[in-house]
Amino acid sequence: MTDYLKSYQEKIYYLHEYRGRQQNLTGARELFNYKYSSLMNVIERYFEALKSRFFILKMMPPYPLHKQSMIVIVACIIHNFIRSEIYADVDFIEYDDDGRNIKNEIEVEEIEKASPSMHTSQSQRSCEMVQLRDSIANAIAITHDVPTI
């Protein structure tokens, strides 16, 4: 199993714990966790919108895992096509709780350059993911004038 980008466990993680504290985020780790939590919230809303549009996603039949993943990918592609053609998409608006658009704060190319290779051991990938998380946290910290790691 490949590793994934994790939040800093010693810092606040859940978005509701940040309410009213946005101006008081003091370090790179706390700011990273805030952005991470915000992104997870958006992803959860996105999948709720997908499940409301494509009922097969609510009760996935017992297909092989590969076929299930392809169904999710196709649903995302169709959903994105609909979003590009119909800006005021009813299903998406219903799950968009704050009306904000997410903007990229870090260039995708920077993340891809720092992303771990699939041809490395699990422990090496874990170490690389920690380094990637720290580099993203520092990049966010610099853009927000807070201390880096």
Chimera marker file (.cmm) of the C-alpha trace (Angstrom):
<marker_set name="trace">
<marker id="1" x="0.000" y="0.000" z="0.000" r="1" g="1" b="0" radius="0.5"/>
<marker id="2" x="1.322" y="3.452" z="-0.860" r="1" g="1" b="0" radius="0.5"/>
<marker id="3" x="1.598" y="6.070" z="1.819" r="1" g="1" b="0" radius="0.5"/>
<marker id="4" x="-0.469" y="9.244" z="1.794" r="1" g="1" b="0" radius="0.5"/>
<marker id="5" x="-0.115" y="12.811" z="2.977" r="1" g="1" b="0" radius="0.5"/>
<marker id="6" x="-1.134" y="13.064" z="6.644" r="1" g="1" b="0" radius="0.5"/>
<marker id="7" x="-1.858" y="15.965" z="8.934" r="1" g="1" b="0" radius="0.5"/>
<marker id="8" x="0.430" y="16.850" z="11.824" r="1" g="1" b="0" radius="0.5"/>
<marker id="9" x="-1.034" y="14.811" z="14.659" r="1" g="1" b="0" radius="0.5"/>
<marker id="10" x="0.191" y="17.044" z="17.491" r="1" g="1" b="0" radius="0.5"/>
<marker id="11" x="-1.730" y="20.023" z="16.107" r="1" g="1" b="0" radius="0.5"/>
<marker id="12" x="-5.452" y="20.743" z="15.715" r="1" g="1" b="0" radius="0.5"/>
<marker id="13" x="-6.849" y="18.831" z="12.771" r="1" g="1" b="0" radius="0.5"/>
<marker id="14" x="-10.627" y="19.152" z="12.548" r="1" g="1" b="0" radius="0.5"/>
<marker id="15" x="-11.994" y="22.187" z="10.722" r="1" g="1" b="0" radius="0.5"/>
<marker id="16" x="-14.644" y="22.954" z="13.369" r="1" g="1" b="0" radius="0.5"/>
<marker id="17" x="-11.851" y="23.415" z="15.938" r="1" g="1" b="0" radius="0.5"/>
<marker id="18" x="-10.501" y="26.319" z="13.857" r="1" g="1" b="0" radius="0.5"/>
<marker id="19" x="-13.723" y="28.326" z="13.732" r="1" g="1" b="0" radius="0.5"/>
<marker id="20" x="-12.913" y="31.906" z="14.710" r="1" g="1" b="0" radius="0.5"/>
<marker id="21" x="-9.171" y="31.200" z="14.943" r="1" g="1" b="0" radius="0.5"/>
<marker id="22" x="-8.054" y="31.851" z="11.340" r="1" g="1" b="0" radius="0.5"/>
<marker id="23" x="-6.200" y="35.000" z="12.345" r="1" g="1" b="0" radius="0.5"/>
<marker id="24" x="-4.408" y="33.188" z="15.200" r="1" g="1" b="0" radius="0.5"/>
<marker id="25" x="-2.723" y="30.387" z="13.256" r="1" g="1" b="0" radius="0.5"/>
<marker id="26" x="0.814" y="30.664" z="14.526" r="1" g="1" b="0" radius="0.5"/>
<marker id="27" x="3.010" y="28.163" z="12.731" r="1" g="1" b="0" radius="0.5"/>
<marker id="28" x="3.546" y="26.131" z="9.592" r="1" g="1" b="0" radius="0.5"/>
<marker id="29" x="2.141" y="22.920" z="11.098" r="1" g="1" b="0" radius="0.5"/>
<marker id="30" x="-1.038" y="24.535" z="12.398" r="1" g="1" b="0" radius="0.5"/>
<marker id="31" x="-1.577" y="26.393" z="9.118" r="1" g="1" b="0" radius="0.5"/>
<marker id="32" x="-0.954" y="23.196" z="7.125" r="1" g="1" b="0" radius="0.5"/>
<marker id="33" x="-3.522" y="21.310" z="9.225" r="1" g="1" b="0" radius="0.5"/>
<marker id="34" x="-6.054" y="24.106" z="8.716" r="1" g="1" b="0" radius="0.5"/>
<marker id="35" x="-5.586" y="23.978" z="4.933" r="1" g="1" b="0" radius="0.5"/>
<marker id="36" x="-5.570" y="20.168" z="5.005" r="1" g="1" b="0" radius="0.5"/>
<marker id="37" x="-8.826" y="20.087" z="6.980" r="1" g="1" b="0" radius="0.5"/>
<marker id="38" x="-10.414" y="22.661" z="4.662" r="1" g="1" b="0" radius="0.5"/>
<marker id="39" x="-9.454" y="20.590" z="1.636" r="1" g="1" b="0" radius="0.5"/>
<marker id="40" x="-10.809" y="17.391" z="3.203" r="1" g="1" b="0" radius="0.5"/>
<marker id="41" x="-14.084" y="19.226" z="3.860" r="1" g="1" b="0" radius="0.5"/>
<marker id="42" x="-14.315" y="20.241" z="0.196" r="1" g="1" b="0" radius="0.5"/>
<marker id="43" x="-13.542" y="16.688" z="-0.945" r="1" g="1" b="0" radius="0.5"/>
<marker id="44" x="-16.265" y="15.292" z="1.329" r="1" g="1" b="0" radius="0.5"/>
<marker id="45" x="-18.801" y="17.788" z="-0.067" r="1" g="1" b="0" radius="0.5"/>
<marker id="46" x="-17.711" y="16.927" z="-3.618" r="1" g="1" b="0" radius="0.5"/>
<marker id="47" x="-18.316" y="13.223" z="-3.033" r="1" g="1" b="0" radius="0.5"/>
<marker id="48" x="-21.704" y="13.938" z="-1.449" r="1" g="1" b="0" radius="0.5"/>
<marker id="49" x="-22.630" y="15.845" z="-4.625" r="1" g="1" b="0" radius="0.5"/>
<marker id="50" x="-21.380" y="12.921" z="-6.734" r="1" g="1" b="0" radius="0.5"/>
<marker id="51" x="-23.390" y="10.415" z="-4.707" r="1" g="1" b="0" radius="0.5"/>
<marker id="52" x="-26.542" y="12.507" z="-5.089" r="1" g="1" b="0" radius="0.5"/>
<marker id="53" x="-26.108" y="12.525" z="-8.860" r="1" g="1" b="0" radius="0.5"/>
<marker id="54" x="-24.854" y="8.954" z="-9.391" r="1" g="1" b="0" radius="0.5"/>
<marker id="55" x="-26.819" y="6.612" z="-7.152" r="1" g="1" b="0" radius="0.5"/>
<marker id="56" x="-24.504" y="3.696" z="-7.956" r="1" g="1" b="0" radius="0.5"/>
<marker id="57" x="-21.923" y="5.416" z="-5.721" r="1" g="1" b="0" radius="0.5"/>
<marker id="58" x="-24.222" y="5.255" z="-2.689" r="1" g="1" b="0" radius="0.5"/>
<marker id="59" x="-24.565" y="1.483" z="-2.809" r="1" g="1" b="0" radius="0.5"/>
<marker id="60" x="-21.652" y="0.224" z="-4.879" r="1" g="1" b="0" radius="0.5"/>
<marker id="61" x="-22.395" y="-3.274" z="-6.213" r="1" g="1" b="0" radius="0.5"/>
<marker id="62" x="-19.856" y="-5.946" z="-5.276" r="1" g="1" b="0" radius="0.5"/>
<marker id="63" x="-17.753" y="-5.461" z="-8.403" r="1" g="1" b="0" radius="0.5"/>
<marker id="64" x="-14.018" y="-6.103" z="-8.311" r="1" g="1" b="0" radius="0.5"/>
<marker id="65" x="-12.072" y="-3.186" z="-6.821" r="1" g="1" b="0" radius="0.5"/>
<marker id="66" x="-10.635" y="-2.187" z="-10.218" r="1" g="1" b="0" radius="0.5"/>
<marker id="67" x="-14.129" y="-1.901" z="-11.712" r="1" g="1" b="0" radius="0.5"/>
<marker id="68" x="-15.376" y="0.076" z="-8.661" r="1" g="1" b="0" radius="0.5"/>
<marker id="69" x="-12.517" y="2.557" z="-9.012" r="1" g="1" b="0" radius="0.5"/>
<marker id="70" x="-13.271" y="2.976" z="-12.719" r="1" g="1" b="0" radius="0.5"/>
<marker id="71" x="-16.927" y="3.718" z="-11.904" r="1" g="1" b="0" radius="0.5"/>
<marker id="72" x="-15.842" y="6.471" z="-9.487" r="1" g="1" b="0" radius="0.5"/>
<marker id="73" x="-13.415" y="7.935" z="-12.048" r="1" g="1" b="0" radius="0.5"/>
<marker id="74" x="-16.062" y="7.941" z="-14.791" r="1" g="1" b="0" radius="0.5"/>
<marker id="75" x="-18.562" y="9.564" z="-12.415" r="1" g="1" b="0" radius="0.5"/>
<marker id="76" x="-16.001" y="12.301" z="-11.660" r="1" g="1" b="0" radius="0.5"/>
<marker id="77" x="-15.331" y="12.859" z="-15.361" r="1" g="1" b="0" radius="0.5"/>
<marker id="78" x="-19.032" y="13.114" z="-16.201" r="1" g="1" b="0" radius="0.5"/>
<marker id="79" x="-19.629" y="15.366" z="-13.197" r="1" g="1" b="0" radius="0.5"/>
<marker id="80" x="-16.753" y="17.667" z="-14.205" r="1" g="1" b="0" radius="0.5"/>
<marker id="81" x="-18.067" y="17.824" z="-17.768" r="1" g="1" b="0" radius="0.5"/>
<marker id="82" x="-21.511" y="18.813" z="-16.496" r="1" g="1" b="0" radius="0.5"/>
<marker id="83" x="-19.909" y="21.445" z="-14.224" r="1" g="1" b="0" radius="0.5"/>
<marker id="84" x="-18.001" y="22.904" z="-17.170" r="1" g="1" b="0" radius="0.5"/>
<marker id="85" x="-21.199" y="23.161" z="-19.231" r="1" g="1" b="0" radius="0.5"/>
<marker id="86" x="-23.648" y="24.184" z="-16.492" r="1" g="1" b="0" radius="0.5"/>
<marker id="87" x="-22.027" y="26.552" z="-13.989" r="1" g="1" b="0" radius="0.5"/>
<marker id="88" x="-25.081" y="26.744" z="-11.712" r="1" g="1" b="0" radius="0.5"/>
<marker id="89" x="-25.255" y="22.965" z="-11.228" r="1" g="1" b="0" radius="0.5"/>
<marker id="90" x="-28.035" y="22.229" z="-8.718" r="1" g="1" b="0" radius="0.5"/>
<marker id="91" x="-26.401" y="19.150" z="-7.154" r="1" g="1" b="0" radius="0.5"/>
<marker id="92" x="-23.072" y="20.891" z="-6.638" r="1" g="1" b="0" radius="0.5"/>
<marker id="93" x="-24.606" y="24.098" z="-5.248" r="1" g="1" b="0" radius="0.5"/>
<marker id="94" x="-26.568" y="22.060" z="-2.696" r="1" g="1" b="0" radius="0.5"/>
<marker id="95" x="-23.339" y="20.699" z="-1.190" r="1" g="1" b="0" radius="0.5"/>
<marker id="96" x="-21.306" y="23.901" z="-1.484" r="1" g="1" b="0" radius="0.5"/>
<marker id="97" x="-21.753" y="25.170" z="2.059" r="1" g="1" b="0" radius="0.5"/>
<marker id="98" x="-19.796" y="28.404" z="1.830" r="1" g="1" b="0" radius="0.5"/>
<marker id="99" x="-19.839" y="29.365" z="-1.848" r="1" g="1" b="0" radius="0.5"/>
<marker id="100" x="-16.056" y="29.739" z="-1.977" r="1" g="1" b="0" radius="0.5"/>
<marker id="101" x="-13.782" y="28.503" z="-4.709" r="1" g="1" b="0" radius="0.5"/>
<marker id="102" x="-10.592" y="26.776" z="-3.693" r="1" g="1" b="0" radius="0.5"/>
<marker id="103" x="-7.520" y="28.413" z="-5.099" r="1" g="1" b="0" radius="0.5"/>
<marker id="104" x="-4.201" y="26.712" z="-5.552" r="1" g="1" b="0" radius="0.5"/>
<marker id="105" x="-1.712" y="28.094" z="-3.094" r="1" g="1" b="0" radius="0.5"/>
<marker id="106" x="1.083" y="25.810" z="-4.221" r="1" g="1" b="0" radius="0.5"/>
<marker id="107" x="1.930" y="25.060" z="-7.810" r="1" g="1" b="0" radius="0.5"/>
<marker id="108" x="1.037" y="21.515" z="-8.851" r="1" g="1" b="0" radius="0.5"/>
<marker id="109" x="4.422" y="21.136" z="-10.541" r="1" g="1" b="0" radius="0.5"/>
<marker id="110" x="6.190" y="21.746" z="-7.212" r="1" g="1" b="0" radius="0.5"/>
<marker id="111" x="4.167" y="18.995" z="-5.562" r="1" g="1" b="0" radius="0.5"/>
<marker id="112" x="4.750" y="16.598" z="-8.469" r="1" g="1" b="0" radius="0.5"/>
<marker id="113" x="8.507" y="17.217" z="-8.319" r="1" g="1" b="0" radius="0.5"/>
<marker id="114" x="8.528" y="16.434" z="-4.602" r="1" g="1" b="0" radius="0.5"/>
<marker id="115" x="6.126" y="13.471" z="-4.800" r="1" g="1" b="0" radius="0.5"/>
<marker id="116" x="7.541" y="10.077" z="-3.869" r="1" g="1" b="0" radius="0.5"/>
<marker id="117" x="8.215" y="7.560" z="-6.627" r="1" g="1" b="0" radius="0.5"/>
<marker id="118" x="6.179" y="4.374" z="-6.879" r="1" g="1" b="0" radius="0.5"/>
<marker id="119" x="9.443" y="2.387" z="-7.173" r="1" g="1" b="0" radius="0.5"/>
<marker id="120" x="10.597" y="2.903" z="-3.589" r="1" g="1" b="0" radius="0.5"/>
<marker id="121" x="10.121" y="0.906" z="-0.391" r="1" g="1" b="0" radius="0.5"/>
<marker id="122" x="7.232" y="1.625" z="1.992" r="1" g="1" b="0" radius="0.5"/>
<marker id="123" x="9.502" y="3.113" z="4.681" r="1" g="1" b="0" radius="0.5"/>
<marker id="124" x="11.267" y="5.291" z="2.119" r="1" g="1" b="0" radius="0.5"/>
<marker id="125" x="7.894" y="6.480" z="0.738" r="1" g="1" b="0" radius="0.5"/>
<marker id="126" x="6.751" y="7.292" z="4.290" r="1" g="1" b="0" radius="0.5"/>
<marker id="127" x="9.872" y="9.357" z="4.849" r="1" g="1" b="0" radius="0.5"/>
<marker id="128" x="9.398" y="11.090" z="1.497" r="1" g="1" b="0" radius="0.5"/>
<marker id="129" x="5.776" y="11.887" z="2.361" r="1" g="1" b="0" radius="0.5"/>
<marker id="130" x="6.889" y="13.509" z="5.630" r="1" g="1" b="0" radius="0.5"/>
<marker id="131" x="9.413" y="15.593" z="3.668" r="1" g="1" b="0" radius="0.5"/>
<marker id="132" x="6.734" y="16.506" z="1.110" r="1" g="1" b="0" radius="0.5"/>
<marker id="133" x="4.322" y="17.519" z="3.878" r="1" g="1" b="0" radius="0.5"/>
<marker id="134" x="7.012" y="19.671" z="5.500" r="1" g="1" b="0" radius="0.5"/>
<marker id="135" x="7.863" y="21.356" z="2.183" r="1" g="1" b="0" radius="0.5"/>
<marker id="136" x="4.180" y="22.099" z="1.507" r="1" g="1" b="0" radius="0.5"/>
<marker id="137" x="3.725" y="23.380" z="5.077" r="1" g="1" b="0" radius="0.5"/>
<marker id="138" x="6.755" y="25.667" z="4.689" r="1" g="1" b="0" radius="0.5"/>
<marker id="139" x="5.530" y="26.968" z="1.313" r="1" g="1" b="0" radius="0.5"/>
<marker id="140" x="2.122" y="27.784" z="2.840" r="1" g="1" b="0" radius="0.5"/>
<marker id="141" x="3.794" y="29.369" z="5.877" r="1" g="1" b="0" radius="0.5"/>
<marker id="142" x="5.924" y="31.632" z="3.686" r="1" g="1" b="0" radius="0.5"/>
<marker id="143" x="2.862" y="32.858" z="1.768" r="1" g="1" b="0" radius="0.5"/>
<marker id="144" x="1.127" y="33.657" z="5.086" r="1" g="1" b="0" radius="0.5"/>
<marker id="145" x="4.130" y="35.207" z="6.868" r="1" g="1" b="0" radius="0.5"/>
<marker id="146" x="4.214" y="32.673" z="9.693" r="1" g="1" b="0" radius="0.5"/>
<marker id="147" x="7.298" y="30.809" z="10.987" r="1" g="1" b="0" radius="0.5"/>
<marker id="148" x="8.406" y="27.784" z="8.942" r="1" g="1" b="0" radius="0.5"/>
<marker id="149" x="9.276" y="24.388" z="10.360" r="1" g="1" b="0" radius="0.5"/>
<link id1="1" id2="2" r="1" g="1" b="0" radius="0.2"/>
<link id1="2" id2="3" r="1" g="1" b="0" radius="0.2"/>
<link id1="3" id2="4" r="1" g="1" b="0" radius="0.2"/>
<link id1="4" id2="5" r="1" g="1" b="0" radius="0.2"/>
<link id1="5" id2="6" r="1" g="1" b="0" radius="0.2"/>
<link id1="6" id2="7" r="1" g="1" b="0" radius="0.2"/>
<link id1="7" id2="8" r="1" g="1" b="0" radius="0.2"/>
<link id1="8" id2="9" r="1" g="1" b="0" radius="0.2"/>
<link id1="9" id2="10" r="1" g="1" b="0" radius="0.2"/>
<link id1="10" id2="11" r="1" g="1" b="0" radius="0.2"/>
<link id1="11" id2="12" r="1" g="1" b="0" radius="0.2"/>
<link id1="12" id2="13" r="1" g="1" b="0" radius="0.2"/>
<link id1="13" id2="14" r="1" g="1" b="0" radius="0.2"/>
<link id1="14" id2="15" r="1" g="1" b="0" radius="0.2"/>
<link id1="15" id2="16" r="1" g="1" b="0" radius="0.2"/>
<link id1="16" id2="17" r="1" g="1" b="0" radius="0.2"/>
<link id1="17" id2="18" r="1" g="1" b="0" radius="0.2"/>
<link id1="18" id2="19" r="1" g="1" b="0" radius="0.2"/>
<link id1="19" id2="20" r="1" g="1" b="0" radius="0.2"/>
<link id1="20" id2="21" r="1" g="1" b="0" radius="0.2"/>
<link id1="21" id2="22" r="1" g="1" b="0" radius="0.2"/>
<link id1="22" id2="23" r="1" g="1" b="0" radius="0.2"/>
<link id1="23" id2="24" r="1" g="1" b="0" radius="0.2"/>
<link id1="24" id2="25" r="1" g="1" b="0" radius="0.2"/>
<link id1="25" id2="26" r="1" g="1" b="0" radius="0.2"/>
<link id1="26" id2="27" r="1" g="1" b="0" radius="0.2"/>
<link id1="27" id2="28" r="1" g="1" b="0" radius="0.2"/>
<link id1="28" id2="29" r="1" g="1" b="0" radius="0.2"/>
<link id1="29" id2="30" r="1" g="1" b="0" radius="0.2"/>
<link id1="30" id2="31" r="1" g="1" b="0" radius="0.2"/>
<link id1="31" id2="32" r="1" g="1" b="0" radius="0.2"/>
<link id1="32" id2="33" r="1" g="1" b="0" radius="0.2"/>
<link id1="33" id2="34" r="1" g="1" b="0" radius="0.2"/>
<link id1="34" id2="35" r="1" g="1" b="0" radius="0.2"/>
<link id1="35" id2="36" r="1" g="1" b="0" radius="0.2"/>
<link id1="36" id2="37" r="1" g="1" b="0" radius="0.2"/>
<link id1="37" id2="38" r="1" g="1" b="0" radius="0.2"/>
<link id1="38" id2="39" r="1" g="1" b="0" radius="0.2"/>
<link id1="39" id2="40" r="1" g="1" b="0" radius="0.2"/>
<link id1="40" id2="41" r="1" g="1" b="0" radius="0.2"/>
<link id1="41" id2="42" r="1" g="1" b="0" radius="0.2"/>
<link id1="42" id2="43" r="1" g="1" b="0" radius="0.2"/>
<link id1="43" id2="44" r="1" g="1" b="0" radius="0.2"/>
<link id1="44" id2="45" r="1" g="1" b="0" radius="0.2"/>
<link id1="45" id2="46" r="1" g="1" b="0" radius="0.2"/>
<link id1="46" id2="47" r="1" g="1" b="0" radius="0.2"/>
<link id1="47" id2="48" r="1" g="1" b="0" radius="0.2"/>
<link id1="48" id2="49" r="1" g="1" b="0" radius="0.2"/>
<link id1="49" id2="50" r="1" g="1" b="0" radius="0.2"/>
<link id1="50" id2="51" r="1" g="1" b="0" radius="0.2"/>
<link id1="51" id2="52" r="1" g="1" b="0" radius="0.2"/>
<link id1="52" id2="53" r="1" g="1" b="0" radius="0.2"/>
<link id1="53" id2="54" r="1" g="1" b="0" radius="0.2"/>
<link id1="54" id2="55" r="1" g="1" b="0" radius="0.2"/>
<link id1="55" id2="56" r="1" g="1" b="0" radius="0.2"/>
<link id1="56" id2="57" r="1" g="1" b="0" radius="0.2"/>
<link id1="57" id2="58" r="1" g="1" b="0" radius="0.2"/>
<link id1="58" id2="59" r="1" g="1" b="0" radius="0.2"/>
<link id1="59" id2="60" r="1" g="1" b="0" radius="0.2"/>
<link id1="60" id2="61" r="1" g="1" b="0" radius="0.2"/>
<link id1="61" id2="62" r="1" g="1" b="0" radius="0.2"/>
<link id1="62" id2="63" r="1" g="1" b="0" radius="0.2"/>
<link id1="63" id2="64" r="1" g="1" b="0" radius="0.2"/>
<link id1="64" id2="65" r="1" g="1" b="0" radius="0.2"/>
<link id1="65" id2="66" r="1" g="1" b="0" radius="0.2"/>
<link id1="66" id2="67" r="1" g="1" b="0" radius="0.2"/>
<link id1="67" id2="68" r="1" g="1" b="0" radius="0.2"/>
<link id1="68" id2="69" r="1" g="1" b="0" radius="0.2"/>
<link id1="69" id2="70" r="1" g="1" b="0" radius="0.2"/>
<link id1="70" id2="71" r="1" g="1" b="0" radius="0.2"/>
<link id1="71" id2="72" r="1" g="1" b="0" radius="0.2"/>
<link id1="72" id2="73" r="1" g="1" b="0" radius="0.2"/>
<link id1="73" id2="74" r="1" g="1" b="0" radius="0.2"/>
<link id1="74" id2="75" r="1" g="1" b="0" radius="0.2"/>
<link id1="75" id2="76" r="1" g="1" b="0" radius="0.2"/>
<link id1="76" id2="77" r="1" g="1" b="0" radius="0.2"/>
<link id1="77" id2="78" r="1" g="1" b="0" radius="0.2"/>
<link id1="78" id2="79" r="1" g="1" b="0" radius="0.2"/>
<link id1="79" id2="80" r="1" g="1" b="0" radius="0.2"/>
<link id1="80" id2="81" r="1" g="1" b="0" radius="0.2"/>
<link id1="81" id2="82" r="1" g="1" b="0" radius="0.2"/>
<link id1="82" id2="83" r="1" g="1" b="0" radius="0.2"/>
<link id1="83" id2="84" r="1" g="1" b="0" radius="0.2"/>
<link id1="84" id2="85" r="1" g="1" b="0" radius="0.2"/>
<link id1="85" id2="86" r="1" g="1" b="0" radius="0.2"/>
<link id1="86" id2="87" r="1" g="1" b="0" radius="0.2"/>
<link id1="87" id2="88" r="1" g="1" b="0" radius="0.2"/>
<link id1="88" id2="89" r="1" g="1" b="0" radius="0.2"/>
<link id1="89" id2="90" r="1" g="1" b="0" radius="0.2"/>
<link id1="90" id2="91" r="1" g="1" b="0" radius="0.2"/>
<link id1="91" id2="92" r="1" g="1" b="0" radius="0.2"/>
<link id1="92" id2="93" r="1" g="1" b="0" radius="0.2"/>
<link id1="93" id2="94" r="1" g="1" b="0" radius="0.2"/>
<link id1="94" id2="95" r="1" g="1" b="0" radius="0.2"/>
<link id1="95" id2="96" r="1" g="1" b="0" radius="0.2"/>
<link id1="96" id2="97" r="1" g="1" b="0" radius="0.2"/>
<link id1="97" id2="98" r="1" g="1" b="0" radius="0.2"/>
<link id1="98" id2="99" r="1" g="1" b="0" radius="0.2"/>
<link id1="99" id2="100" r="1" g="1" b="0" radius="0.2"/>
<link id1="100" id2="101" r="1" g="1" b="0" radius="0.2"/>
<link id1="101" id2="102" r="1" g="1" b="0" radius="0.2"/>
<link id1="102" id2="103" r="1" g="1" b="0" radius="0.2"/>
<link id1="103" id2="104" r="1" g="1" b="0" radius="0.2"/>
<link id1="104" id2="105" r="1" g="1" b="0" radius="0.2"/>
<link id1="105" id2="106" r="1" g="1" b="0" radius="0.2"/>
<link id1="106" id2="107" r="1" g="1" b="0" radius="0.2"/>
<link id1="107" id2="108" r="1" g="1" b="0" radius="0.2"/>
<link id1="108" id2="109" r="1" g="1" b="0" radius="0.2"/>
<link id1="109" id2="110" r="1" g="1" b="0" radius="0.2"/>
<link id1="110" id2="111" r="1" g="1" b="0" radius="0.2"/>
<link id1="111" id2="112" r="1" g="1" b="0" radius="0.2"/>
<link id1="112" id2="113" r="1" g="1" b="0" radius="0.2"/>
<link id1="113" id2="114" r="1" g="1" b="0" radius="0.2"/>
<link id1="114" id2="115" r="1" g="1" b="0" radius="0.2"/>
<link id1="115" id2="116" r="1" g="1" b="0" radius="0.2"/>
<link id1="116" id2="117" r="1" g="1" b="0" radius="0.2"/>
<link id1="117" id2="118" r="1" g="1" b="0" radius="0.2"/>
<link id1="118" id2="119" r="1" g="1" b="0" radius="0.2"/>
<link id1="119" id2="120" r="1" g="1" b="0" radius="0.2"/>
<link id1="120" id2="121" r="1" g="1" b="0" radius="0.2"/>
<link id1="121" id2="122" r="1" g="1" b="0" radius="0.2"/>
<link id1="122" id2="123" r="1" g="1" b="0" radius="0.2"/>
<link id1="123" id2="124" r="1" g="1" b="0" radius="0.2"/>
<link id1="124" id2="125" r="1" g="1" b="0" radius="0.2"/>
<link id1="125" id2="126" r="1" g="1" b="0" radius="0.2"/>
<link id1="126" id2="127" r="1" g="1" b="0" radius="0.2"/>
<link id1="127" id2="128" r="1" g="1" b="0" radius="0.2"/>
<link id1="128" id2="129" r="1" g="1" b="0" radius="0.2"/>
<link id1="129" id2="130" r="1" g="1" b="0" radius="0.2"/>
<link id1="130" id2="131" r="1" g="1" b="0" radius="0.2"/>
<link id1="131" id2="132" r="1" g="1" b="0" radius="0.2"/>
<link id1="132" id2="133" r="1" g="1" b="0" radius="0.2"/>
<link id1="133" id2="134" r="1" g="1" b="0" radius="0.2"/>
<link id1="134" id2="135" r="1" g="1" b="0" radius="0.2"/>
<link id1="135" id2="136" r="1" g="1" b="0" radius="0.2"/>
<link id1="136" id2="137" r="1" g="1" b="0" radius="0.2"/>
<link id1="137" id2="138" r="1" g="1" b="0" radius="0.2"/>
<link id1="138" id2="139" r="1" g="1" b="0" radius="0.2"/>
<link id1="139" id2="140" r="1" g="1" b="0" radius="0.2"/>
<link id1="140" id2="141" r="1" g="1" b="0" radius="0.2"/>
<link id1="141" id2="142" r="1" g="1" b="0" radius="0.2"/>
<link id1="142" id2="143" r="1" g="1" b="0" radius="0.2"/>
<link id1="143" id2="144" r="1" g="1" b="0" radius="0.2"/>
<link id1="144" id2="145" r="1" g="1" b="0" radius="0.2"/>
<link id1="145" id2="146" r="1" g="1" b="0" radius="0.2"/>
<link id1="146" id2="147" r="1" g="1" b="0" radius="0.2"/>
<link id1="147" id2="148" r="1" g="1" b="0" radius="0.2"/>
<link id1="148" id2="149" r="1" g="1" b="0" radius="0.2"/>
</marker_set>
